[in-house]
Amino acid sequence: MTRQSLTRCSGRRITAAALSLSWLAGLVALSAVPAAAKEPIKAPGSRIAIALPDGFEISKLFSGFLHPNARASIIIAELPTSRYAEIIAGMTDEALAAKGISNIERGNLERPDEHHFFTGRQNARGEEITKFILLLRNTDTVAVITANVPKMAVTDGDLTHDEIRKALASATLTDTAAPIVKPFTVPDTSAFKEAGKIMGSAILYTLDGVLAPKEKGTTRSVLIIGPSIDRIDISDIDLKRFSQQALDNLGGYENLATEAGADVTVGGMKGVRQKATAVAASTKTPVKLDQVLLVRPGGGYFRLLAVLRQDEASRLAADVDRVFKGFEAVSNPKAQ
């Protein structure tokens, strides 16, 4: 990813915002879990049930839970894939070091199933964070559960590492998902059908409405729509550069060639629309990318991303336009 500096202040903002482009971090809560609740619960749209330590709340902006006093989080990503071994193979010490994660220790939790578990340390916004990462799977899904615990949370007595390990040991990948809470509405999805939640609070739309591809090893035309997982103010940064960084950060594609971004306004929100071409790294399928980044009222942003097979792009272009133009933010989202 290209990291050219803007001003010192805006540079910090754009870097911090770019770190959340994967929709896998954040710090705002939706509703509190009762202190006495020890039964496993699920985040909206998630199939993962976890027995949480006291003090955790359901998150509003990412799939998972937040401990406000400890400023700790448990973030859940459910990937519609059977490539469990490949995902683990991509989590080498070297790959994690490139993301700023060090002191890796691998081991097992007190679980009866096959799983992959490790811990590490990372500095985030001036704080030392201990990360606990657990991978689970079933036949069509790989779940990645990441707990982030600031050092001060342990020092202040708000949370212990043992409590986090017990919570992760309780995590179960169930058959049904909790109702989804969407902070946006799309009146007309045209050829695309809602398939389910992926990667934090992002919603996947496919042509058949199925989360995982029916044929393994294929590249599908999809839409992904979701909010950033924090509410950092990006209203005064260079949005076109930020859009470019978002495309540069898009994993799983190679030979990326981008066009210049164009200013847009959607649902009263200012933003940037940018297109690109690329090749899916796993299948070598040519694709066309169409991305809209919108400044969200109250902080943060929305990201709308179409990934279209090149042989379907012309047919689906008008559908993507209708989705993008009809997109609107929802102030007080409810479960669906």
C-alpha positions, -999 to +999 in steps of 0.1 A: +000+000+000+013+035-009+016+056+022+025+091+012+021+118+038-006+144+037-002+169+065+010+154+098-025+156+113-044+143+083-018+117+077-025+102+111-062+102+103-059+086+070-036+059+083-059+051+112-089+050+089-071+028+064-063+003+092-101-004+095-107-009+058-111-046+063-141-039+086-124-058+115-119-032+144-140-006+162-151+008+196-188+016+198-215-005+215-251-012+207-267-027+238-254-041+270-252-077+279-266-082+314-238-086+339-252-120+351-255-134+316-232-164+312-251-182+285-234-180+251-247-152+230-243-141+194-236-108+178-261-096+151-258-115+120-233-140+135-235-177+139-207-177+166-220-181+202-197-171+230-200-171+268-187-136+275-168-122+306-187-096+326-186-061+311-188-070+274-215-055+252-227-062+217-210-039+192-228-016+169-202-012+143-185-045+140-195-081+144-185-089+180-184-074+214-168-045+233-158-040+269-161-002+273-142+001+307-113-021+295-115-008+259-112-044+249-129-061+219-138-095+206-142-093+168-157-120+147-152-127+110-170-156+093-156-164+059-176-184+034-149-208+025-135-243+032-099-231+028-091-235+065-055-248+059-048-220+034-059-193+059-037-208+086-008-211+062-011-173+056-007-166+093+030-172+096+051-153+121+065-133+091+031-124+077+019-114+112+050-093+117+042-074+086+009-064+103+028-052+134+020-083+154+050-098+174+057-122+202+037-149+186+029-179+208+009-208+194-010-234+214-044-249+221-075-240+241-095-264+262-117-274+233-127-308+219-126-297+183-099-290+157-088-254+160-059-230+156-050-206+184-023-181+190-015-149+208+006-119+200+013-083+208+006-052+187+009-014+193-022+004+182-027+042+187+001+043+213-011+013+233+002-022+238-025-047+228-024-084+235-042-103+207-059-137+211-068-152+177-089-184+173-098-201+140-127-226+138-144-242+109-173-264+096-178-277+061-184-243+044-172-216+069-140-205+086-145-183+116-117-160+128-123-147+163-099-120+175-098-106+211-079-074+216-069-066+252-050-034+261-023-038+287-039-012+309-071-033+310-051-060+328-032-035+350-064-018+361-081-051+369-109-047+344-101-079+325-078-109+327-062-129+299-076-161+315-111-147+311-105-142+274-091-177+270-122-191+287-145-171+265-127-183+233-128-218+246-166-215+248-170-202+212-193-224+190-201-222+153-238-228+152-262-235+124-283-203+125-273-166+126-286-139+149-307-112+131-286-087+112-285-050+121-278-029+091-270+008+094-281+013+058-308+005+033-307-003-004-343-002-019-333-018-052-305-045-053-315-054-089-298-086-100-281-090-066-296-109-036-286-105+000-265-135+009-254-127+045-229-110+067-191-112+062-160-096+076-173-076+105-206-058+096-203-060+058-231-075+039-225-097+009-248-097-022-245-124-048-264-133-080-278-164-064-282-151-028-259-178-015-230-169+008-205-196-002-200-204-039-217-236-050-187-246-070-154-244-051-126-225-068-148-201-087-148-163-089-183-148-086-197-114-093-206-099-059-214-067-041-201-059-006-215-031+015-206-021+050-197+006+074-162+013+088-158-003+122-149+029+140-162+064+137-130+083+131-136+116+114-124+114+077-142+145+065-111+166+061-087+140+046-080+134+009-108+110+000-094+102-034-061+091-019-081+072+008-101+055-019-069+045-037-055+031-005-087+010+000-082-006-034-045-011-029-054-029+004-079-053-013-065-087-007-069-116-031-063-097-064-033-089-085-024-068-115-045-039-101-050-010-125-070+019-112-088+048-128-089+083-113-115+087-086-145+110-091-164+131-065-199+118-059-228+125-035-251+096-025-279+098+000-267+132+010-232+119+018-201+131+000-177+106-013-155+092-041-163+066-068-133+048-083-130+019-108-103-006-115-094-038-132-076-067-116-072-105-117-084-128-090-052-143-076-067-178-068-085-184-101-067-159-125-102-146-135-102-110-148-125-088-128-137-052-128-139-033-095-163-004-088-159+012-054-178+041-036-165+055-003-189+078+015-183+101+045-207+089+072-226+115+093-212+115+128-179+100+118-166+070+099-176+060+063-195+035+042-178+014+016-197-001-014-176-024-035-187-043-066-164-071-079-176-082-113-163-110-135-152-093-167-175-115-188-205-103-167-195-067-161-213-051-190-245-069-181-244-060-144-231-024-147-266-008-147-275-029-116-245-017-098-254+019-106-289+014-092-276-001-060-251+027-055-275+055-063-302+041-040-280+036-010-290+055+021-278+056+057-301+046+086-299+066+118-314+040+142-309+006+126-330-024+138-325-061+136-338-077+104 
